[in-house]
Amino acid sequence: MRRILEFNHIEVREFFLKEESYFNFDLPQYFVFQNLLHQLSQQIAGRNITDFYSTYVNVYGKTKSTNPCDFENVNYIILNNKDGKFAWRQTKVLL
């Protein structure tokens, strides 16, 4: 099995556009993560990530951009159970 660091940019994109690359547990049938990945891929095609950052003017009159790391509580925490008993584990979904 190859490590992701050994992939070229095309292989990495294909890897991250597959639903099974994000989690290894079963979701309900009505939750189709692949549709979300496809829609996001269409939205960001050909654009830089910085195109999605907003900007603001700070108290010193400088224009600053906001980064995702500047915000709290933007990720989801999913709890999954390994054996159906009390072994609950957190899985953070980064957005």
N, C-alpha and C positions, 0 to 999 in steps of 0.2 A: 504494500500500500504506500502510495506517495504522500508526502506531506504537502500541505497547501503552499508552503514557501517555495516548493519546487515547481509550482504551476506557472505558466505564463499568464499574461493579463486576460486572454480570452478564456482559458480554462478556469481561472478564478471567477470570472463573471458567470460562466455556466454553472459552476459549483454553488455560488450564492443565489442563483435564480431557481434552485431546486428546493422544494419544501422540506425534504428530508435532511437538508444540511443544517437545519436550525434546532431540531429536537428529535429525541428518540423514543417518544411515548405516543400513545394513541390519543387523538382528539375526536370529539364527536363528528359524525359524518357531515353535519351542516357547517362545520368550521373548515373552510377551504382556504388555507394559507397561500396556496399557489396563485389564486386570483389576485390577492394583494401584492404579491411579488411581481406579477406580470404588470399590473397597473402602475406600480412604483417605477418599474423599469422603463415604461413608456414615458412617464413624467420626467425622469432625470436623464433620458437619452441625450447625449451630446452636450450636456451642461456640466459646469464645474460645481462642486459641493458648495463653494462660497457664494454661488448665485442664490442659494436658499437661506443665507444668513441675513438677518435684518441688521440695520444700523441705528445708532442713536448718537446724539450729541451730549457729551458729558458736561459737567459743571465748568470745565476749563475751556469749553468751546471746541474740543477735538471730536471728530467723528470716529466712533468706535463700532466695531461689529460685534454681534452677539454670537457666541458659540454654544453648541448643545451642552457643553460641560458647565455653562453658566447657570443652568436651571436645575432645580431639584424636583424630585417626584415625577420625572417624565418616563420612567421605565415601569413595566408591569412585572409583578412577582407572581409566578404561577407555582402552586404547590402540587406536587405529584406524590403518589403513594406507591412504593415499590412492591409491597406484599399484601395490601388490602387491610393492614392492621394499623399500627401506630408509627410506622417509619416514614413520616412525611418529610419531604425535602423541598427546599426552595429552588426554583429555576428563574433567574432574572431574564427578562426579555428586554433587550436594549432597543430603544427607539430613537 
